[in-house]
Amino acid sequence: MSIIKEKKINSIGIIGCGALGLFFGTRLLKSELDIKFLVRSDYNIVKEKGVFINSVTGNSHYFVNTCKDPVELKGVDLIIVGLKTTANDYLLNILDQIKSPSTVVLTLQNGLGNEELISQVIHPDKIVGGVAFVCLNRTAPGVVTHSAYGHIQANGFMDTFDKDTLLEIESIFVDSQIEFNIADSILKLKWEKLLWNIPFNGISALLNGIDTLDIMTFEPLRNYARNIMLEVILAAKSDNIDLDPSLIQKNLDYTLSMGPYKTSMYLDRINNRPIEVESIIGIPLRKAWEQNITLPYMEALYSQLKFYNKKVS
């Protein structure tokens, strides 16, 4: 790791304290920085009882600095976004309230288009795009179950992002025992994650909440997932990203090894909440349409899930 010339990050604000925000946020407590958690629906329980992480690497209990009013995050040096993209209007409103000229935002949200959206209120040179590879579920208020993985890859949204700040962010995560790598191409990483997210999140939600093992052990659904992944590779080409076709079998193999994992869209569907259909499927699909690429499996999946969102909105 390179030497950091000047320390710029002394405080961190976590926006989106579901499974992702609570998991990585509590891990970052090891950094001994000032970390504030903006908690909405679970505020009273988290404030009183703390956060429980039930992990394959060991269970932990943390009491954290909870905030209910976004203004309490004003002035933090680094904002980490774990919100689902269905709440992006809320996110922009918060960022607009608490930003300062030096505010840096690291978004770990799913799909495409989040950095571009955030750049409406935060200077593009202050945005870091990240991809979290981790299997998490929020199983109760303030309770997170961690079943596999747990690393992040990230880089500045713009090539002009300050390299020393990026190295400092890397150091904060690594010192907190979180695997963090600076990626050569964050866009390629996002497409690699979409190769899994589109079929497995999509199918699990489409069928009213089925887990990944259901998909993998029923041959027609496994083939459906494979066909969607083939289309994701085509869609990625519209964004000048070449994905190795061997990733399809690798994704299928490790998905089978995960067991009956409940995807985020699964949980949203069974709880009658909106799902992240635009960032995960809609934007990638539109990129392909712009290049006259036809993707029938993705198009059918998108139209059906978009109809579901219309019904619950």
N, C-alpha and C positions, 0 to 999 in steps of 0.2 A: 504494500500500500504506500502511496506517495505521501510525502510530508505536507501537512496542511499549513499554509503560510499564516493565515489569520483566522481565528475562530469567529464565526458569524452567527452560529445557531446556539442560542441558550434556552430557547423555549419552543415548545411544540403544541399545536392544537390539533385534536383529532375530531374531524367532522364526519359523522356516520359511525355511530357506535353500535353497529350490529356485530355479527361474528367477526368480520374482517378487522374493523376498527378496534374492537376490544382485544382481539388476539395479538395483533402487532403492537397496539398501544401499550398493553400491559408488559409485553416483552421489552419495550423501549424504556420502561421504568428503571431498568438496569443502568441506563445512561446517566442517571441522576440529574437529568435536565428537568426544567419546570414543564410538566406535561399536563395539559388540561383536556378533559373529555367532554365534548358537547353532547349531552344525552337528552333525548326527547321523551319518548313514551315510558322508558324504563328508569327515569330520573330518580324517583323516590326509592325504588328498590336498590338501585346501584349505589346511591348515596348512603343508604342505611346498611346494606349487607355486603357491598363490594362486588367484585367480579370473580367468578369461578371459571377457570379454564381446565376442562377435563381433556387431557392430551395423551396421545400415545407415548409421549416422552416424559410424562409425569404430570400429576394434577397440581394446580396452584390456586391460591386465593389472594386477591389484591384489593386494598382500599385505594381508590383513585380520587383525583381532584375533579369532581364533577361540576359542570356548568349547565345551566338551563337557558340562560340568555346569551345569544351569540356575541353580544357586545363584550362579554367577559373574555373573549378570545382576541380582542383588539390588541394589536401590538406584538403578537407572537411572531417568532422568526420563521417558523416552518409550519405550514398547515398540511396535514395528511388527510386526504379525502378517501373515505371508505363507503360513502353513500352509494346506494343503487342509482342508476342513471334515471330511473323513473322520478327521482327527486331533484333533478338538475335545475329546475326553476327555483326551487328553495335554496339550492347551493349557490346559485349566482347572486341571489338576494343577500345571503350571509356574507359571501366574499366581498361584495360591494360595501357592506357595513364595516368590516373589520380590516380591510386591506390597508397597507401602508406602502410607501415606495420601495421598501426593502423586503416586503412579504414574498416568500417563496412557497409555491404550492406543489405538492407531490400527489398526483392522483393515481389511485390504484383501482380505478373503476373498470368494469368490463366493457369490451367492445371498442368501437371506433367513434371518433368525433368529440371526445370529452375534452381533450386539450384545446381544440379549436373553440369549443363553447366557453371554456373557462377564460380564454384569451379575450373575451368580450369585456371582462372586468379586471383581469390581471394581465400585466404586460407579458407578451409571449416569452421574453427573455427570463422570466421568473417562474416558468412552469416546467416541472419535471413529469414526464410520462412514465408510469411504471406498470409492470405486470406481476401479479402475485400468483404463484403456483402453490396452492394450499387447499386442502379439503377441510372445510369448516361448516358447522351448523350452529345457529343460535337455538338452543333447545328450550330455553326459558328466559325470562327477564334476567339479564346479568350473567347468564350461563352459556358458555361456548364449548362445543365438543370439537376437538381437533383429531382427525383420523389419519391424515397423511400429509407429507410434504411440509413446506413452510418457508419458501425462499422467494426473493424478489429480484427482478431485473429491471433496470431503469436507465434513463438518460434524459438529457435536456430536450424539451420540445423543439427548441431551436438550436442550431449548431453554435450559436453565439452564447449559449448558457455558460455562466461562469464555471470554469473547470474546478477551481478551488472549492467552491460551494458544493459541487457535485461530489468531490472527494470527501468533504466533511460529512455530507449526508451518508455516504457509504460507510465512513468510519463510525458514525453514531449507531448504525444498524449492526455492523460487525461487532463492535464493542458490546452490544446488547445480545450477542450470540444469535443474531438473525443473519442467515446467509443472504448477502446482497451483492449483486454483480452489476457493473456498469455495462450496458449492452451496446453492441456496435450499431444495431438497428432496432429501435423500439417498435417501429411499424411492423417489421418482420415478426417480432415476438408476439405482437397483438394478433397478427394473422395466424400464427402457430397456435395461440390459445383459442382463437375462433374455430380452428379445425376441430377442437373438442367441444367448445361451448355451443356452437350452432346445432350439431346433431343431438348431443346428450341433454343439454338444457331444453332444447326445442321439443324433442320427442317426449321427454318426461313431463313437460307442461301440456303438450298437445293431448296426451292420453290421461288427463285429469289427475296427474300425480303418480308416476311410476318411477321406481329407482333404477339406477344404472345396471344392476344385476338383472332386473327384469328385461331390459333392452338387450343385454349381451347374451342371455340364455334362451331367447326366443329368436330363432333364425330369421324370420321375416323382418323383425325390428333391427336385428344386427345388420342385415343387408341394407335396410333403409338408412341406418347410420352411415354405413360405408359409402352409399351413393351420395349422401349429403356431403360427406368429406371430399369426395371427388369433385363436387361442384364448388366447394370452398376453395380448393386449389385453383380452379378456373377463375373464381372471383378475385382471388389474390393477384392474379396476373394483371387484372385491370388496374391494380394499384402498384404495378411494377414490382411485385413480390413473387419470387419463385419458391414454392414450398416443395420439399422433397417428398415424392409419393410414398416413400417408405415410412413416413410419419403416420400414415393411415393405420398400418398394422401395429405400429408401436402404440398408438393411441388406443386401439382396440385391446391390445394385450394388457396395458396398465389399467384400463378401465375395468377389465375383468378382475384384476388383482385387488381393486378397491372394494369389492363386495357390494352390498346393497346401499350404495351412497345416494343420498337424497340431494339432488341439485338445488340451487337457489330458486330456479323457476318452478321446480316441483313444490317447494315450500310455499312460494307465493301463490301458486295455483290452488293448492288445497286450502289455503287461508283466504281465498277470494281477493287477493291483492293484485294490482297491476304488475305485469312482468316486463323485463328489460328487452322488449322485442325490437325496438328501434336501433339501439346501439349495437346489439349483438347480431341481429339479422337484417333489419331494414337498411342501415347505412351500407354494409357490405354489398347487399343486393343492388342498391341503387348505383354503386360504383360499377358493378358489372353491367347494368342496363345502359349506363353512359357509353360503354364500349360495345354495345349491341351483343352482349353475351347473354344467352338464354339459360336459365337455371331452374328447370321445372320443379325439382324437389324442394329447393329453398323457397321458391315462389309460393308453392302450395302451403308450406309450413308457415311462412310469413303471413299469408292472408288469413289463415285460420287463427293464428295467435293474435294478430291484430284485431280480429273480430272479438276474441275473448276480452282484450283490453277495452274495447269499445263498450262491452256489456258491463264491465265492473267499474268504469270510470264515472 
